[in-house]
Amino acid sequence: MKIINSHVHLIDLMGMVNKYPDLKLADGISVMGDLSRLLPLLNEEEVIRQMDEAGIEKTVLFAVEAPMVYCSNEMVAGLCQKYPDRFIGFASVDPKEKDAAEVLEKAVTELGLKGLKLHPPLQNFYPNDEAVFSVYEKAQELGIPVVFHVGTTPFGAMCRLDQANPLLLDEVAVKFPDLKIVLTHLGTLWQNEAFMVVEKNPNVYIDTAAYPYELKEILNENMIKRIGENKIIFGTDYPMSFTGEIHTMKTFVELIKDLEISDELKEKIFATNFTDMMEKKCQSSYVTLAEMATKMMK
């Protein structure tokens, strides 16, 4: 069974230190307690080893232009060029910057990256703010998907949760019907809101990079069919730990395999939905009420 992991981070620790030297970290940021255990996982050899162990053919590596999960477009592009059969790269930009759309276009056309990852809480913006719409317009023009972090975060006082509300993406999906949008983490505690946005909008998808217990509790055949069999994409949020456990890609592969759903649905989640989304060219079409009525009466 072909498997693509659509949600992986390779954090550039020294790059982050150089870019955000004065960043202040408040007490109680849970991810800080895991950092020393995560560092050994943050190298290309370990990522590939875990992919092989889990039977994963390809992995999407995210650049993120934000503190705590920083990784440059150039670093991701370099790894994709080094391992073209194993890695797919998604760019990131700070959407508040005036040249964000230009940076994105360069990342796609010159660096060869295939999508865009945004983290509204860490990047401190509201995804439905018209000030960032030029980035979506560029992504729509380039035909690439945009992945948005939604739901809770382990970054404490560094973030504002209202910026991660999946309902904000409903407005984006409506205003940009030809933009491919991916919500993350099954909504992580906002799963009902996230699922509503996915169910309602043909151009919105969601990934499985959630806590293990959420996968087992939330993903059942009825829910999958309700929000759309073609809308759920496999991802793991590697290397983030979950409930204190060190992250292994194999754990998440086994969780999907053990779900009480058909093998056909598993194949869609593991690879088919991602591949189809990447190849899909969203192009909305409309008919008037009179045209629809005429067609129905024939």
Stockholm file with secondary structure:
# STOCKHOLM 1.0

chainA/1-298         MKIINSHVHLIDLMGMVNKYPDLKLADGISVMGDLSRLLPLLNEEEVIRQMDEAGIEKTVLFAVEAPMVYCSNEMVAGLCQKYPDRFIGFASVDPKEKDAAEVLEKAVTELGLKGLKLHPPLQNFYPNDEAVFSVYEKAQELGIPVVFHVGTTPFGAMCRLDQANPLLLDEVAVKFPDLKIVLTHLGTLWQNEAFMVVEKNPNVYIDTAAYPYELKEILNENMIKRIGENKIIFGTDYPMSFTGEIHTMKTFVELIKDLEISDELKEKIFATNFTDMMEKKCQSSYVTLAEMATKMMK
#=GR chainA/1-298 SS CCCEEEEEECCCHHHHHHHCTTCCCCTTCHHHHHHHHHGGGCSHHHHHHHHHHHTCCEEEEECBCSTTSCBCHHHHHHHHHHSTTTEEEEECCCTTSTTHHHHHHHHHHTTCCCEEEECHHHHTCCTTCGGGHHHHHHHHHHTCCEEECCSCCSCGGGCCGGGGCTTHHHHHHHHCTTSCEEECGGGTTCHHHHHHHHHHCTTEEEECCSCHHHHHHHCCHHHHHHHCTTSEECCCCBTCCBTTBCCCHHHHHHHHHHSSSCHHHHHIIIIIHHHHHHHCCCCCCCCCHHHHHHHHHC
#=GC SS_cons         CCCEEEEEECCCHHHHHHHCTTCCCCTTCHHHHHHHHHGGGCSHHHHHHHHHHHTCCEEEEECBCSTTSCBCHHHHHHHHHHSTTTEEEEECCCTTSTTHHHHHHHHHHTTCCCEEEECHHHHTCCTTCGGGHHHHHHHHHHTCCEEECCSCCSCGGGCCGGGGCTTHHHHHHHHCTTSCEEECGGGTTCHHHHHHHHHHCTTEEEECCSCHHHHHHHCCHHHHHHHCTTSEECCCCBTCCBTTBCCCHHHHHHHHHHSSSCHHHHHIIIIIHHHHHHHCCCCCCCCCHHHHHHHHHC
//
